[in-house]
Amino acid sequence: MTAAASTQKRVWVRVWFGEHVIADYTAVPDLADRYASAMGRRFAGLKVTSDPVPLAPAEPES
């Protein structure tokens, strides 16, 4: 993985059936938006959420 790819913001899209996640996808914002739109059409009655992926904390230097 390149440095640019590892620092690029990512979005976490999930499709919910009640309190259960039935689909889970992480991608760059443009692809995540397309996926969320497609899942919203496919599962019209279910909740689709799109949240930023939290950045992992930096490892302490020894």
N, C-alpha and C positions, 0 to 999 in steps of 0.2 A: 504494500500500500504506500502511496506517495504521501509526502508531508501535506500537500494541499488537500488530498482526499481525507486525511485523518482530522484536519482542522475545520472542514466544511460542516456547517450546521446541518442537523438531521431532524426529521419530524417522525413522530411515532403515531401511526394511525391504527385505531382499534375499532372493531365492530362488536357491539354489545347485544346480547340476548338477556335482558334483565340485568343481573349482576355478573353474568358470565361473558368472558371475552371469547368470541368464536372466530375472529380473524385478527391477526396482529402483523403489522408491516412497518418497517423503518426504512426511510429513504431521504434523499435530498428534497427540499421543499417542493420543487416543480413536480417531481414524480409522485411525491406523497399526496399532493393536491389532486392529481389525476386519479390516483388510486382511491382516495376518499370520495371523489365524485362518482366513480364507477361503483363503489360499494354502496353508496347512498341510493343509487338507481337499482342495484341488484337486490338490496335488502331495505326496501322503502320504509318499512315499519319499524326498523331497528335504529338505535342510536349509533352514530359514527362520530368518534372523537379524533381530534388531531392536536397533538401536544408536542412541544419541543422536547427532544431527547436531552435529559440532564447530562452535563459534562462530567466525566469521571474525575474525581479529585486527583491532583498530581501526586505521584509517589514521592515520599520524602527522600532526599539525597542522603546517602550514608557517609 
